[in-house]
Amino acid sequence: MALIKFGGGITHMSGSIAGNTFARNRFGSYVRSRTKPVNPNTVLQNQTRSRIGFLTQYWRATLTAPERTAWETYAASIAWLNKLGEATYLTGFNMFVGCNSNRLWAEKPLVAAGPTVLALPENDPTISVTATVLPPYLSIAYDDTLPWCTDPQAYLVASMGEPQSKTRNFFAGPWKYIGRTLGNSGTPPDSPWTTAAPYTLVLGQKSWFKFRIGRGDGRISREFAASAIVTAGTP
């Protein structure tokens, strides 16, 4: 589906119509031929479909009316950005599925009751990544004084894009799941978080990373990002 912004004529389009895909980068709007992605039926895709199917049925058959109302209230209070960068609001159902799908991905229990804090969790503007060939790992530095770090049901979840030429300035996916680090009320996690890379790292290539913070009441942050040039590391 394409979103179209009208002004003195059409001023911006985003999405696909027929055989064309409309998008925008820092140089302005552009159009390209639409390509239909191949469905490799990967394990991750099947897991994602299974989670969404489970959560859809849970919303319909298990949540109580007050729980659904709480998710509707939370969704109506939180503005997200659409493809045109404009504020939009999700339904309670979409908010429930989105938040809990992220929680299940992070191996945290489902949250049935809608959040009572009507605000998004904080992003981490300090986050940065060091990617090294030897040993082949990622070191993710974050602000370990943020509130999620002492929330025992909270987490920071990360994904990585396939490494590209270091001259490339844009990346929109696909992404591979890296993993998550968990909050802890007794011993909060220390920065940096060191983990294996889901791709082979090649010296000088560039990779992009995206993150979300999830809180124990079910809320998830907006995505935030970082990039890194792969370095040699220590033999």
DRENPA-3360 file (N, C-alpha, C; in nm, 2 decimals, always signed):
BEGIN
1 = MALIKFGG = +0.08/-0.12/+0.00/+0.00/+0.00/+0.00/+0.09/+0.12/+0.00 ~ +0.05/+0.22/-0.08/+0.13/+0.35/-0.09/+0.06/+0.45/-0.01 ~ +0.13/+0.54/+0.06/+0.08/+0.66/+0.12/+0.12/+0.78/+0.03 ~ +0.02/+0.87/+0.01/+0.04/+0.98/-0.08/+0.01/+1.11/+0.00 ~ +0.10/+1.21/-0.01/+0.08/+1.34/+0.06/+0.05/+1.44/-0.05 ~ -0.07/+1.50/-0.04/-0.11/+1.60/-0.14/-0.08/+1.74/-0.09 ~ -0.04/+1.82/-0.18/-0.02/+1.97/-0.15/-0.07/+2.04/-0.28 ~ +0.02/+2.12/-0.34/-0.01/+2.18/-0.47/+0.01/+2.08/-0.57;
9 = GITHMSGS = -0.07/+1.97/-0.58/-0.03/+1.85/-0.65/+0.02/+1.75/-0.55 ~ +0.07/+1.64/-0.59/+0.13/+1.54/-0.50/+0.27/+1.59/-0.46 ~ +0.30/+1.60/-0.33/+0.43/+1.64/-0.28/+0.52/+1.53/-0.24 ~ +0.46/+1.41/-0.20/+0.54/+1.30/-0.16/+0.46/+1.17/-0.17 ~ +0.52/+1.06/-0.20/+0.46/+0.93/-0.20/+0.55/+0.83/-0.14 ~ +0.49/+0.73/-0.07/+0.57/+0.63/-0.01/+0.50/+0.50/-0.01 ~ +0.56/+0.39/-0.07/+0.49/+0.27/-0.08/+0.49/+0.22/-0.22 ~ +0.40/+0.12/-0.25/+0.40/+0.07/-0.39/+0.26/+0.08/-0.45;
17 = IAGNTFAR = +0.26/+0.11/-0.58/+0.13/+0.11/-0.66/+0.17/+0.04/-0.79 ~ +0.09/-0.07/-0.82/+0.11/-0.15/-0.94/+0.26/-0.19/-0.94 ~ +0.33/-0.16/-1.05/+0.47/-0.20/-1.06/+0.58/-0.11/-1.01 ~ +0.53/+0.00/-0.94/+0.63/+0.10/-0.90/+0.63/+0.12/-0.74 ~ +0.75/+0.14/-0.69/+0.77/+0.16/-0.55/+0.83/+0.30/-0.53 ~ +0.76/+0.38/-0.45/+0.80/+0.52/-0.42/+0.86/+0.53/-0.28 ~ +0.97/+0.61/-0.27/+1.04/+0.62/-0.15/+1.12/+0.75/-0.15 ~ +1.19/+0.78/-0.04/+1.26/+0.90/-0.02/+1.39/+0.88/+0.05;
25 = NRFGSYVR = +1.50/+0.94/+0.01/+1.62/+0.94/+0.08/+1.67/+1.09/+0.10 ~ +1.79/+1.11/+0.14/+1.84/+1.24/+0.17/+1.84/+1.33/+0.05 ~ +1.84/+1.27/-0.07/+1.85/+1.35/-0.19/+1.71/+1.38/-0.25 ~ +1.61/+1.33/-0.18/+1.47/+1.36/-0.22/+1.39/+1.23/-0.26 ~ +1.28/+1.25/-0.32/+1.19/+1.14/-0.35/+1.24/+1.07/-0.48 ~ +1.21/+0.94/-0.49/+1.25/+0.86/-0.61/+1.15/+0.75/-0.63 ~ +1.15/+0.69/-0.75/+1.07/+0.58/-0.78/+1.15/+0.47/-0.85 ~ +1.13/+0.34/-0.81/+1.20/+0.23/-0.88/+1.10/+0.12/-0.91;
33 = SRTKPVNP = +1.14/+0.03/-0.99/+1.05/-0.08/-1.02/+1.03/-0.17/-0.90 ~ +0.91/-0.21/-0.88/+0.87/-0.29/-0.76/+0.92/-0.43/-0.78 ~ +0.99/-0.49/-0.69/+1.04/-0.63/-0.69/+0.96/-0.71/-0.58 ~ +0.92/-0.82/-0.62/+0.85/-0.91/-0.52/+0.95/-0.99/-0.45 ~ +0.97/-0.98/-0.32/+1.07/-1.05/-0.25/+1.05/-1.20/-0.25 ~ +1.16/-1.28/-0.26/+1.15/-1.42/-0.25/+1.11/-1.46/-0.11 ~ +1.02/-1.56/-0.10/+0.99/-1.61/+0.03/+1.07/-1.74/+0.06 ~ +1.18/-1.73/+0.13/+1.26/-1.85/+0.15/+1.21/-1.94/+0.26;
41 = NTVLQNQT = +1.10/-1.90/+0.33/+1.04/-1.98/+0.43/+1.14/-2.02/+0.54 ~ +1.21/-1.92/+0.59/+1.32/-1.95/+0.68/+1.26/-1.98/+0.82 ~ +1.35/-2.03/+0.91/+1.30/-2.06/+1.04/+1.25/-1.93/+1.11 ~ +1.33/-1.82/+1.09/+1.29/-1.70/+1.16/+1.15/-1.65/+1.11 ~ +1.13/-1.66/+0.98/+1.00/-1.62/+0.92/+0.89/-1.70/+0.98 ~ +0.91/-1.83/+0.99/+0.81/-1.92/+1.05/+0.78/-1.89/+1.19 ~ +0.89/-1.86/+1.27/+0.87/-1.82/+1.41/+0.79/-1.69/+1.42 ~ +0.82/-1.60/+1.33/+0.75/-1.47/+1.34/+0.60/-1.49/+1.31;
49 = RSRIGFLT = +0.57/-1.57/+1.21/+0.43/-1.60/+1.17/+0.36/-1.67/+1.29 ~ +0.43/-1.76/+1.35/+0.37/-1.84/+1.46/+0.34/-1.74/+1.58 ~ +0.43/-1.65/+1.61/+0.41/-1.56/+1.72/+0.29/-1.47/+1.69 ~ +0.28/-1.42/+1.57/+0.17/-1.33/+1.54/+0.03/-1.40/+1.54 ~ +0.03/-1.53/+1.49/-0.09/-1.61/+1.49/-0.13/-1.64/+1.63 ~ -0.03/-1.67/+1.72/-0.06/-1.70/+1.86/-0.12/-1.57/+1.93 ~ -0.06/-1.46/+1.90/-0.10/-1.33/+1.97/-0.24/-1.29/+1.92 ~ -0.27/-1.31/+1.79/-0.40/-1.27/+1.73/-0.51/-1.36/+1.80;
57 = QYWRATLT = -0.48/-1.48/+1.82/-0.58/-1.57/+1.88/-0.59/-1.53/+2.03 ~ -0.48/-1.50/+2.09/-0.48/-1.46/+2.24/-0.57/-1.34/+2.26 ~ -0.56/-1.24/+2.17/-0.64/-1.12/+2.18/-0.79/-1.15/+2.17 ~ -0.82/-1.24/+2.07/-0.96/-1.27/+2.05/-1.02/-1.35/+2.16 ~ -0.95/-1.45/+2.20/-1.01/-1.55/+2.29/-0.97/-1.55/+2.44 ~ -0.86/-1.48/+2.47/-0.81/-1.49/+2.61/-0.82/-1.36/+2.68 ~ -0.78/-1.25/+2.62/-0.78/-1.12/+2.69/-0.92/-1.09/+2.73 ~ -0.93/-1.03/+2.85/-1.06/-0.98/+2.90/-1.09/-0.85/+2.84;
65 = APERTAWE = -1.22/-0.81/+2.85/-1.26/-0.68/+2.79/-1.18/-0.56/+2.86 ~ -1.16/-0.56/+2.99/-1.08/-0.45/+3.05/-0.94/-0.45/+3.00 ~ -0.88/-0.57/+2.97/-0.74/-0.57/+2.92/-0.74/-0.52/+2.78 ~ -0.83/-0.55/+2.70/-0.84/-0.50/+2.56/-0.86/-0.34/+2.56 ~ -0.94/-0.30/+2.66/-0.97/-0.15/+2.67/-0.84/-0.08/+2.71 ~ -0.76/-0.14/+2.80/-0.63/-0.08/+2.84/-0.54/-0.07/+2.73 ~ -0.53/-0.17/+2.64/-0.44/-0.16/+2.52/-0.49/-0.05/+2.42 ~ -0.63/-0.04/+2.41/-0.68/+0.06/+2.32/-0.65/+0.20/+2.38;
73 = TYAASIAW = -0.66/+0.22/+2.51/-0.62/+0.35/+2.57/-0.48/+0.38/+2.55 ~ -0.39/+0.28/+2.57/-0.25/+0.30/+2.55/-0.22/+0.34/+2.41 ~ -0.27/+0.26/+2.31/-0.25/+0.29/+2.17/-0.29/+0.43/+2.13 ~ -0.41/+0.47/+2.18/-0.46/+0.61/+2.15/-0.37/+0.72/+2.21 ~ -0.28/+0.69/+2.30/-0.20/+0.79/+2.36/-0.06/+0.80/+2.30 ~ -0.03/+0.70/+2.21/+0.11/+0.69/+2.16/+0.11/+0.72/+2.01 ~ +0.18/+0.82/+1.97/+0.20/+0.85/+1.83/+0.32/+0.78/+1.77 ~ +0.29/+0.71/+1.66/+0.40/+0.65/+1.58/+0.42/+0.73/+1.45;
81 = LNKLGEAT = +0.52/+0.71/+1.38/+0.54/+0.78/+1.25/+0.52/+0.68/+1.14 ~ +0.44/+0.73/+1.04/+0.41/+0.65/+0.92/+0.53/+0.67/+0.82 ~ +0.51/+0.61/+0.69/+0.62/+0.62/+0.59/+0.64/+0.76/+0.55 ~ +0.55/+0.86/+0.57/+0.57/+1.00/+0.54/+0.63/+1.08/+0.65 ~ +0.66/+1.01/+0.76/+0.71/+1.08/+0.88/+0.61/+1.15/+0.96 ~ +0.48/+1.12/+0.94/+0.37/+1.19/+1.00/+0.32/+1.10/+1.12 ~ +0.26/+1.17/+1.22/+0.21/+1.10/+1.34/+0.09/+1.02/+1.30 ~ +0.08/+0.89/+1.35/-0.03/+0.81/+1.33/-0.05/+0.73/+1.46;
89 = YLTGFNMF = -0.17/+0.67/+1.47/-0.20/+0.59/+1.60/-0.24/+0.45/+1.56 ~ -0.19/+0.36/+1.63/-0.22/+0.22/+1.61/-0.35/+0.18/+1.68 ~ -0.41/+0.07/+1.64/-0.53/+0.02/+1.72/-0.47/-0.05/+1.84 ~ -0.56/-0.08/+1.94/-0.52/-0.15/+2.06/-0.47/-0.29/+2.02 ~ -0.53/-0.36/+1.92/-0.49/-0.49/+1.88/-0.35/-0.48/+1.82 ~ -0.32/-0.39/+1.73/-0.19/-0.38/+1.67/-0.08/-0.35/+1.77 ~ -0.12/-0.27/+1.87/-0.02/-0.23/+1.97/+0.01/-0.36/+2.06 ~ -0.09/-0.43/+2.09/-0.08/-0.56/+2.17/+0.01/-0.65/+2.10;
97 = VGCNSNRL = -0.02/-0.68/+1.97/+0.06/-0.77/+1.89/+0.20/-0.72/+1.88 ~ +0.22/-0.60/+1.84/+0.36/-0.54/+1.82/+0.44/-0.55/+1.95 ~ +0.39/-0.51/+2.06/+0.47/-0.51/+2.18/+0.50/-0.65/+2.23 ~ +0.40/-0.74/+2.22/+0.42/-0.87/+2.27/+0.50/-0.96/+2.18 ~ +0.49/-0.94/+2.05/+0.57/-1.01/+1.95/+0.72/-0.98/+1.98 ~ +0.75/-0.85/+2.01/+0.88/-0.81/+2.05/+0.93/-0.88/+2.18 ~ +0.84/-0.89/+2.27/+0.87/-0.96/+2.40/+0.90/-1.11/+2.38 ~ +0.82/-1.17/+2.30/+0.84/-1.32/+2.28/+0.97/-1.34/+2.21;
105 = WAEKPLVA = +1.00/-1.25/+2.11/+1.13/-1.25/+2.04/+1.24/-1.25/+2.14 ~ +1.23/-1.16/+2.24/+1.33/-1.15/+2.34/+1.32/-1.25/+2.45 ~ +1.24/-1.35/+2.43/+1.22/-1.46/+2.53/+1.17/-1.41/+2.67 ~ +1.08/-1.31/+2.66/+1.02/-1.27/+2.79/+0.87/-1.30/+2.78 ~ +0.81/-1.32/+2.90/+0.67/-1.36/+2.90/+0.57/-1.25/+2.84 ~ +0.46/-1.30/+2.79/+0.36/-1.21/+2.73/+0.30/-1.13/+2.84 ~ +0.26/-1.00/+2.81/+0.20/-0.91/+2.90/+0.05/-0.89/+2.85 ~ -0.04/-0.93/+2.93/-0.18/-0.93/+2.89/-0.24/-0.79/+2.92;
113 = AGPTVLAL = -0.22/-0.74/+3.04/-0.28/-0.61/+3.08/-0.21/-0.49/+3.00 ~ -0.29/-0.40/+2.95/-0.23/-0.29/+2.88/-0.15/-0.20/+2.97 ~ -0.04/-0.13/+2.92/+0.04/-0.05/+3.01/-0.04/+0.07/+3.07 ~ -0.01/+0.11/+3.19/-0.08/+0.22/+3.25/+0.01/+0.35/+3.24 ~ +0.14/+0.33/+3.21/+0.22/+0.45/+3.18/+0.20/+0.48/+3.03 ~ +0.14/+0.60/+3.00/+0.11/+0.63/+2.87/+0.22/+0.71/+2.80 ~ +0.33/+0.64/+2.79/+0.45/+0.70/+2.72/+0.54/+0.59/+2.68 ~ +0.62/+0.62/+2.57/+0.71/+0.52/+2.52/+0.83/+0.51/+2.61;
121 = PENDPTIS = +0.89/+0.39/+2.62/+1.02/+0.38/+2.69/+1.13/+0.47/+2.62 ~ +1.23/+0.50/+2.70/+1.33/+0.59/+2.64/+1.42/+0.51/+2.54 ~ +1.46/+0.59/+2.44/+1.57/+0.54/+2.35/+1.70/+0.56/+2.41 ~ +1.81/+0.51/+2.35/+1.94/+0.53/+2.40/+2.02/+0.60/+2.29 ~ +2.04/+0.74/+2.30/+2.11/+0.81/+2.20/+2.26/+0.79/+2.20 ~ +2.31/+0.72/+2.31/+2.45/+0.70/+2.32/+2.50/+0.57/+2.26 ~ +2.41/+0.49/+2.21/+2.44/+0.35/+2.17/+2.54/+0.35/+2.06 ~ +2.64/+0.26/+2.06/+2.74/+0.25/+1.96/+2.79/+0.10/+1.95;
129 = VTATVLPP = +2.84/+0.07/+1.83/+2.88/-0.07/+1.81/+3.03/-0.08/+1.76 ~ +3.11/-0.17/+1.81/+3.24/-0.20/+1.76/+3.23/-0.34/+1.70 ~ +3.27/-0.35/+1.57/+3.26/-0.48/+1.51/+3.41/-0.52/+1.47 ~ +3.45/-0.64/+1.51/+3.59/-0.68/+1.48/+3.60/-0.82/+1.42 ~ +3.70/-0.83/+1.33/+3.72/-0.96/+1.26/+3.78/-1.06/+1.36 ~ +3.88/-1.02/+1.44/+3.94/-1.11/+1.54/+3.93/-1.06/+1.68 ~ +3.87/-1.13/+1.77/+3.77/-1.24/+1.74/+3.65/-1.19/+1.67 ~ +3.57/-1.27/+1.60/+3.45/-1.21/+1.53/+3.34/-1.18/+1.62;
137 = YLSIAYDD = +3.34/-1.06/+1.68/+3.23/-1.03/+1.77/+3.18/-0.89/+1.76 ~ +3.07/-0.86/+1.82/+3.02/-0.72/+1.83/+3.03/-0.68/+1.97 ~ +3.07/-0.56/+2.00/+3.07/-0.50/+2.13/+2.97/-0.38/+2.12 ~ +2.86/-0.39/+2.20/+2.76/-0.29/+2.19/+2.76/-0.21/+2.32 ~ +2.80/-0.08/+2.31/+2.81/+0.01/+2.43/+2.68/+0.09/+2.44 ~ +2.62/+0.08/+2.56/+2.50/+0.15/+2.58/+2.50/+0.22/+2.72 ~ +2.40/+0.30/+2.75/+2.39/+0.37/+2.87/+2.33/+0.28/+2.98 ~ +2.42/+0.23/+3.07/+2.37/+0.13/+3.16/+2.31/+0.19/+3.29;
145 = TLPWCTDP = +2.28/+0.33/+3.28/+2.21/+0.39/+3.39/+2.07/+0.42/+3.36 ~ +2.02/+0.38/+3.24/+1.89/+0.40/+3.20/+1.79/+0.31/+3.28 ~ +1.66/+0.35/+3.30/+1.57/+0.28/+3.38/+1.55/+0.13/+3.35 ~ +1.56/+0.10/+3.22/+1.54/-0.04/+3.18/+1.64/-0.14/+3.24 ~ +1.76/-0.09/+3.27/+1.86/-0.18/+3.32/+1.83/-0.24/+3.46 ~ +1.75/-0.17/+3.54/+1.71/-0.22/+3.67/+1.57/-0.28/+3.68 ~ +1.51/-0.29/+3.56/+1.37/-0.35/+3.55/+1.39/-0.50/+3.51 ~ +1.36/-0.59/+3.60/+1.39/-0.73/+3.58/+1.32/-0.80/+3.46;
153 = QAYLVASM = +1.22/-0.73/+3.41/+1.14/-0.79/+3.30/+1.17/-0.71/+3.17 ~ +1.27/-0.62/+3.17/+1.31/-0.54/+3.06/+1.42/-0.60/+2.98 ~ +1.45/-0.54/+2.86/+1.55/-0.59/+2.78/+1.59/-0.49/+2.67 ~ +1.71/-0.51/+2.62/+1.75/-0.44/+2.50/+1.77/-0.54/+2.39 ~ +1.70/-0.53/+2.28/+1.71/-0.63/+2.17/+1.78/-0.57/+2.05 ~ +1.86/-0.65/+1.97/+1.94/-0.59/+1.87/+1.93/-0.68/+1.74 ~ +1.93/-0.61/+1.62/+1.94/-0.68/+1.49/+2.05/-0.62/+1.41 ~ +2.10/-0.69/+1.31/+2.21/-0.64/+1.23/+2.18/-0.66/+1.08;
161 = GEPQSKTR = +2.22/-0.57/+1.00/+2.21/-0.58/+0.86/+2.33/-0.65/+0.80 ~ +2.32/-0.71/+0.68/+2.43/-0.77/+0.62/+2.54/-0.67/+0.58 ~ +2.66/-0.69/+0.62/+2.77/-0.60/+0.59/+2.78/-0.55/+0.44 ~ +2.80/-0.43/+0.42/+2.81/-0.37/+0.29/+2.94/-0.29/+0.27 ~ +2.96/-0.24/+0.15/+3.07/-0.15/+0.12/+3.07/-0.03/+0.22 ~ +3.18/+0.01/+0.26/+3.19/+0.12/+0.36/+3.15/+0.26/+0.30 ~ +3.14/+0.26/+0.16/+3.09/+0.38/+0.10/+2.94/+0.40/+0.09 ~ +2.87/+0.29/+0.13/+2.72/+0.29/+0.12/+2.67/+0.37/+0.24;
169 = NFFAGPWK = +2.57/+0.46/+0.21/+2.52/+0.55/+0.32/+2.38/+0.51/+0.36 ~ +2.31/+0.42/+0.29/+2.17/+0.38/+0.33/+2.16/+0.23/+0.34 ~ +2.07/+0.19/+0.43/+2.04/+0.05/+0.45/+1.90/+0.04/+0.51 ~ +1.82/-0.04/+0.44/+1.68/-0.06/+0.49/+1.64/-0.20/+0.51 ~ +1.74/-0.29/+0.52/+1.71/-0.43/+0.55/+1.75/-0.52/+0.43 ~ +1.74/-0.65/+0.45/+1.68/-0.72/+0.56/+1.77/-0.72/+0.69 ~ +1.72/-0.77/+0.80/+1.79/-0.77/+0.93/+1.79/-0.91/+0.98 ~ +1.90/-0.94/+1.06/+1.91/-1.06/+1.13/+1.91/-1.03/+1.28;
177 = YIGRTLGN = +1.84/-1.12/+1.36/+1.84/-1.10/+1.50/+1.98/-1.13/+1.56 ~ +2.03/-1.04/+1.65/+2.15/-1.07/+1.72/+2.13/-1.13/+1.85 ~ +2.03/-1.08/+1.93/+2.01/-1.13/+2.06/+1.96/-1.02/+2.15 ~ +1.96/-1.05/+2.28/+1.91/-0.95/+2.38/+1.99/-0.95/+2.51 ~ +2.00/-0.84/+2.57/+2.06/-0.84/+2.71/+1.94/-0.79/+2.80 ~ +1.95/-0.84/+2.92/+1.83/-0.83/+3.01/+1.86/-0.73/+3.13 ~ +1.75/-0.66/+3.17/+1.76/-0.58/+3.29/+1.76/-0.67/+3.41 ~ +1.81/-0.62/+3.52/+1.81/-0.70/+3.65/+1.81/-0.60/+3.76;
185 = SGTPPDSP = +1.72/-0.62/+3.86/+1.71/-0.53/+3.97/+1.82/-0.54/+4.07 ~ +1.88/-0.66/+4.07/+1.99/-0.69/+4.17/+2.12/-0.65/+4.11 ~ +2.16/-0.70/+4.00/+2.28/-0.67/+3.93/+2.26/-0.63/+3.79 ~ +2.24/-0.50/+3.77/+2.21/-0.44/+3.63/+2.32/-0.48/+3.54 ~ +2.28/-0.50/+3.41/+2.38/-0.54/+3.31/+2.49/-0.43/+3.29 ~ +2.61/-0.47/+3.27/+2.72/-0.37/+3.25/+2.74/-0.35/+3.10 ~ +2.77/-0.23/+3.06/+2.81/-0.20/+2.92/+2.96/-0.21/+2.91 ~ +3.01/-0.26/+2.80/+2.94/-0.30/+2.68/+2.88/-0.45/+2.68;
193 = WTTAAPYT = +2.79/-0.48/+2.59/+2.74/-0.61/+2.57/+2.81/-0.67/+2.46 ~ +2.88/-0.78/+2.48/+2.96/-0.85/+2.38/+2.89/-0.97/+2.33 ~ +2.88/-0.99/+2.20/+2.80/-1.10/+2.14/+2.85/-1.14/+2.01 ~ +2.83/-1.26/+1.96/+2.87/-1.30/+1.82/+2.79/-1.23/+1.72 ~ +2.85/-1.21/+1.60/+2.78/-1.15/+1.49/+2.71/-1.26/+1.41 ~ +2.59/-1.23/+1.36/+2.51/-1.33/+1.28/+2.57/-1.34/+1.13 ~ +2.66/-1.25/+1.10/+2.72/-1.25/+0.96/+2.87/-1.27/+0.98 ~ +2.94/-1.31/+0.87/+3.09/-1.31/+0.86/+3.13/-1.17/+0.85;
201 = LVLGQKSW = +3.23/-1.13/+0.94/+3.27/-0.99/+0.94/+3.40/-0.98/+0.85 ~ +3.40/-0.88/+0.76/+3.51/-0.86/+0.67/+3.57/-0.72/+0.69 ~ +3.70/-0.72/+0.71/+3.77/-0.59/+0.74/+3.73/-0.48/+0.64 ~ +3.69/-0.37/+0.70/+3.66/-0.25/+0.62/+3.52/-0.24/+0.57 ~ +3.44/-0.34/+0.59/+3.30/-0.33/+0.55/+3.22/-0.26/+0.66 ~ +3.10/-0.21/+0.62/+3.01/-0.13/+0.70/+2.88/-0.21/+0.73 ~ +2.84/-0.20/+0.86/+2.72/-0.27/+0.90/+2.63/-0.17/+0.97 ~ +2.50/-0.19/+0.96/+2.40/-0.12/+1.03/+2.33/-0.20/+1.14;
209 = FKFRIGRG = +2.29/-0.14/+1.25/+2.23/-0.21/+1.36/+2.10/-0.13/+1.40 ~ +2.00/-0.21/+1.44/+1.88/-0.14/+1.50/+1.85/-0.21/+1.63 ~ +1.79/-0.13/+1.72/+1.76/-0.17/+1.86/+1.63/-0.12/+1.90 ~ +1.57/-0.20/+2.00/+1.46/-0.15/+2.08/+1.48/-0.18/+2.22 ~ +1.42/-0.10/+2.31/+1.42/-0.13/+2.45/+1.27/-0.17/+2.49 ~ +1.26/-0.28/+2.56/+1.13/-0.32/+2.61/+1.12/-0.32/+2.76 ~ +1.01/-0.27/+2.81/+0.99/-0.26/+2.96/+0.90/-0.37/+3.01 ~ +0.91/-0.40/+3.14/+0.83/-0.51/+3.20/+0.68/-0.50/+3.19;
217 = DGRISREF = +0.63/-0.37/+3.16/+0.49/-0.36/+3.15/+0.44/-0.38/+3.01 ~ +0.53/-0.42/+2.92/+0.49/-0.45/+2.78/+0.52/-0.34/+2.68 ~ +0.56/-0.22/+2.73/+0.59/-0.11/+2.63/+0.72/-0.14/+2.56 ~ +0.73/-0.10/+2.43/+0.85/-0.10/+2.36/+0.88/+0.03/+2.30 ~ +1.01/+0.06/+2.29/+1.05/+0.19/+2.24/+1.04/+0.20/+2.09 ~ +1.06/+0.31/+2.03/+1.08/+0.32/+1.89/+1.21/+0.26/+1.86 ~ +1.23/+0.22/+1.73/+1.36/+0.17/+1.69/+1.47/+0.29/+1.69 ~ +1.59/+0.25/+1.73/+1.70/+0.35/+1.72/+1.82/+0.27/+1.66;
225 = AASAIVTA = +1.91/+0.34/+1.60/+2.01/+0.27/+1.52/+2.15/+0.32/+1.54 ~ +2.25/+0.24/+1.49/+2.39/+0.27/+1.49/+2.45/+0.20/+1.37 ~ +2.57/+0.24/+1.34/+2.65/+0.17/+1.23/+2.79/+0.16/+1.27 ~ +2.86/+0.07/+1.21/+3.00/+0.05/+1.24/+3.08/+0.00/+1.12 ~ +3.21/+0.04/+1.11/+3.30/-0.01/+1.02/+3.38/-0.13/+1.08 ~ +3.39/-0.24/+1.02/+3.46/-0.36/+1.07/+3.61/-0.33/+1.08 ~ +3.66/-0.36/+1.20/+3.80/-0.34/+1.22/+3.87/-0.48/+1.25 ~ +4.00/-0.48/+1.25/+4.08/-0.60/+1.26/+4.06/-0.67/+1.40;
233 = GTP = +4.06/-0.59/+1.51/+4.05/-0.65/+1.64/+4.18/-0.70/+1.68 ~ +4.19/-0.79/+1.79/+4.31/-0.84/+1.85/+4.32/-0.98/+1.82 ~ +4.43/-1.03/+1.76/+4.45/-1.17/+1.73/+4.46/-1.25/+1.85;
% end
